[in-house]
Amino acid sequence: MSNFQNALEYSAKWLEIIKQDTATLDDTTAKWISEETKNNFVNHFNAGWVEYRKSMTEAGDYGAVEWRGEGAKFYDNFGNEYLDFLGGYGALDLGWSHPEVVEAVRVQAGKSGIPSQELMDPLRGVLAKLIAEITPGNIDHAFFVASGTEAVEGALKIARLHTGKHNFISTVKAFHGKTSGSLSVMGKKDFRAPLQPYGGQTFYVPFGDADALEKQLGICDIVGIEIAGFIAEPIQGEAGAIVPPADYWPKVREICTKYGVLMICDEVQTGLGRTGVLWGVDHWNVEPSFEEPNPFIHTTTTGGNPMSCAAAIATIQVILRDNLPQRAAELGDYFMGELNKITEEFPGIYEKITGKGLLIGQHFINSDVGYKVAAGLFRRKVLVAGTLINAKAIRFEPPLIVAKKEIDEVLNRLRDTLKDVNASA
Ligand SMILES: Cc1ncc(COP(=O)(O)O)c(C=O)c1O
C-alpha cells in the first residue's frame, strides 16, 4: 500500500547521507547502511543476490556495501579498501570516479540532464562525430542507448530493416544482453531458454569456427532460410575471454560478404581499448557492416542524454590522449605471463588462462575450485566475478588505468589464496 509520508521521510534521510561529502562514515552509520541495504535488497530488490554473493558470505558480520572509489581501488562503507579487478565487468575502463569524467558530468548536470528531443542538443552530435572518427571502416552514424543490450537490440533491428530478412546466426556461449531481442541471439541456455520462443530464427555455430559458419550459411541458402546477419563478440567475454584463431575474423568477413549477410560485432565487452587495441576487431583489421539512414528508428528517451554524452566525451579524450589501449596491451601481456607461471606453480587448479590485453579469463578445473579462489580473493580484498552458482571461468578486467604495482599486489594475494585452496583440498 502506498505511504507517501514514509517515502518523504526515507528519501530525506538518504539525501542527507548522499550529500555528506566525507570519505569515511562513522561506525554506527556504516552498520546501519549495511543492515538497511541488505533489508532493502531482500524485501524490495532481489533476495537471491544476498544468498549467493560472496560480498555477503565472505565479508564478516555485515555484508559489504560499496561506497566510493578512485582509480582501481574502491572502499566499502566501513572504509575497507579493495582492488577492483572486475571493473564493472569490463565497462569501467577509467576506473572509479575519474576526475575528468566526474568534472564533465558535474558541470553538465547543472546545465541539463535530459534532452528535449525537439531542439538539437549539441553533445549527441559531438559524441556521434567522435564515434565516427574512432570506429573502423565506414561507420559514420551512431545511435545512443542506455545499456549494452539496447545497443544489440538496435543492431538487430537495423539489420532486419536493411536486409528485409529476419533470421540470424550467432555463436555458442555468446552473451549479448538480456532484453528479448538480445536473448534471441544469446548463446547460453540459462538466460535464453526460459523466455522462448522468440521472433525469427537463430542458428548457432561454435565460436572461432569459420567453416561452421560457412556451412550453416550454405545450408540456410539451400533450404531457403534467409539470414539478416551474423552476430558475435570479437573475443567472447562472458564465456571467459575466449580468443578465436588468428584467421577467424578475416574469414568471417569474407564469408559474410560472400553470402550477403551483415557482420555485427558486439564490442560491449571488448570496445574502447580493453583488449589492447581500440576495438576488438582491430586485432584482425576487419570492419563490421552497419547501415540505416533513418535516425528515429532506434531512440530512447534517456539514451544519449547530455550527462552521459559529457561522460563519454571525457572518456574518449582520456583513452586516446593517454593511449590506454597500448597500456592495456602491455599490462595484459605482463599479467597473463605471470598468471601462466602461477598455473604451473599450482597444478590441479587451473585448466588454462585465456584473453588479450586486460580481458583475461582464468579457467578452473571446476566451478567449486573457481568459487574458492574468487571467495578467497574477496576475503583478501580483491574483487573479481564468480558466484556460488557460476565460477568455472572467472575474468580479470581491471580498469585500464590500473598500476603495475596493483597487478603485482593482486598476484601476491592470488598466490596466498591458492595456497589456502590447496591446503583445504
Ligand atoms: C558482449 C556483451 N554484449 C552485451 C552485453 C549487455 O550489456 P548490458 O548489461 O549493459 O545490457 C554484455 C554485458 O555483459 C556483453 O558482455
PDBQT file of the ligand as one rigid body, heavy atoms in Angstrom, charges set to zero:
ROOT
HETATM    1  C1  LIG A 501      29.367  -8.669 -25.198  1.00  0.00    +0.000 C 
HETATM    2  C2  LIG A 501      28.221  -8.110 -24.418  1.00  0.00    +0.000 A 
HETATM    3  N1  LIG A 501      27.144  -7.647 -25.074  1.00  0.00    +0.000 NA
HETATM    4  C3  LIG A 501      26.106  -7.120 -24.435  1.00  0.00    +0.000 A 
HETATM    5  C4  LIG A 501      26.074  -7.028 -23.059  1.00  0.00    +0.000 A 
HETATM    6  C5  LIG A 501      24.903  -6.451 -22.368  1.00  0.00    +0.000 C 
HETATM    7  O1  LIG A 501      25.201  -5.211 -21.799  1.00  0.00    +0.000 OA
HETATM    8  P1  LIG A 501      24.263  -4.608 -20.658  1.00  0.00    +0.000 P 
HETATM    9  O2  LIG A 501      24.456  -5.472 -19.452  1.00  0.00    +0.000 OA
HETATM   10  O3  LIG A 501      24.749  -3.212 -20.456  1.00  0.00    +0.000 OA
HETATM   11  O4  LIG A 501      22.879  -4.678 -21.158  1.00  0.00    +0.000 OA
HETATM   12  C6  LIG A 501      27.182  -7.504 -22.328  1.00  0.00    +0.000 A 
HETATM   13  C7  LIG A 501      27.178  -7.437 -20.865  1.00  0.00    +0.000 C 
HETATM   14  O5  LIG A 501      27.990  -8.015 -20.166  1.00  0.00    +0.000 OA
HETATM   15  C8  LIG A 501      28.272  -8.074 -23.019  1.00  0.00    +0.000 A 
HETATM   16  O6  LIG A 501      29.338  -8.569 -22.362  1.00  0.00    +0.000 OA
ENDROOT
TORSDOF 0
